[in-house]
Amino acid sequence: MQLFFYAFSLWLGSYLLARKSQKVAVLLTGWGLLAYAFALAVQIIFDQFILIILLLPALLWIGAALHLLPEEHQTRPMLVRIWLVASIPLAILTQLNAWFAALIVLALILCAGMIAKLALTSHFKNTFALLAVITLFVTLSAGLLILPLNWIPLSWGLALLGFDLIFLGITLTAWDAFDEGESIRAHLVRSFISALYYSGALVLITTLFTDNITLLLILLTFGIVTQTFSNSIQALLDSLTLPRRLNAERQTLRQTADALPLLSQLEPDSFNEEQFTRLTRRALSHLGDLPKLATNPLVNLPIIQGTNPLDRAHALKSLLIQSIQKLKPQSDSKFGTTDEWRYYNAVHFPYVLGLKPYLRRADHDSLDDASRLALDWFQTSVPERTLHNWQNTAAKLIAEDIRQNESSNQLH
């Protein structure tokens, strides 16, 4: 049973990290699953319980839950800072006295309540309601493990926590995919079966020659990790052996091919205004990432022409840039700071030109005059939250423009 939980948790955690999601909550959940898998590996090999390792999934999930709060939520930055500052000291205090773990259990309960409250106002009501219930179960199983109660055997507690973390990981995966407009089932099943067959074959061969449990875990880990991160491993090998230009082209093709099972088959006409705007916002944030654009359902728009996924991704990118240009005020200037410029500035410089306004080490030398002025303006006059709100409004305007173009195209 422990071997099963180890393998499944290792695969699911690796899968979440391999998705390279932009959501911190997804990444922290992936690391939490890997921490649980590591705790199981220590238990299997050394038959030893190490409390600090089992604290990691709970602490990481607290951080993930805080990052589920909307970016415009006023208390989110403060709560995240408290989590960052308090996690390590709390873990150390728990080593001195196990009852300090009660603070972690209390934080998990508060996170469950926060997610339940979020479900009342979020667009993903059912998902967040389910996450709140799962968080309560994670709290129960984690409390039975990390608190010095000794109410149940350690193996039972590990199994309970494993079930809860696995359901948590799957729910976060589904939420992330739905928020990105992706269809996750085929991609998830493909990754699982690939890891299962490869690692299973290694384990079977190993058991024929030895009963060394350490070697078994090493080969099982190797099989799962190499299959789940196969795209990243291939990219590393290509960078070591191929010319830079050929490597870049090959990487784009490989990433697009790997991402194609995520493409939703739903027609854009079936999306309501809110969903269409959300997909437009996602497409804008991926404007410089063709493989991601190729999986956006907007590539299924009738006005998007192309004989292959990359052609359609390029066509979608061109359509978005055309709509962005319509936000630009009628002026010969390339940059302005008046109110009529704000929506254009909010999407043109970060997405079309790839400017990162709040990056501390921005390369000013490589920027043209307009971009340099825009960077200084963002950093001195535009708070990050304000920029985020402007980008949301700009995405709504661009979505309306695309729909108008679509309607005009159908009339002709």
TASULLIN-V151307 format. One record per helix or strand of 3 or more residues. SS is the DSSP state (~ for helix, > for strand). FROM is the first residue (numbers start at 0). TO is the last residue. If there is no record, write none. Layout:
ss;from;to
SS;FROM;TO
SS;FROM;TO
This chain:
ss;from;to
~;1;17
~;23;45
~;50;66
~;75;95
~;97;120
~;124;145
~;153;178
~;184;208
~;212;227
~;229;240
~;243;261
~;267;269
~;272;284
~;289;293
~;296;299
~;308;325
~;338;351
~;363;365
~;368;380
~;383;410
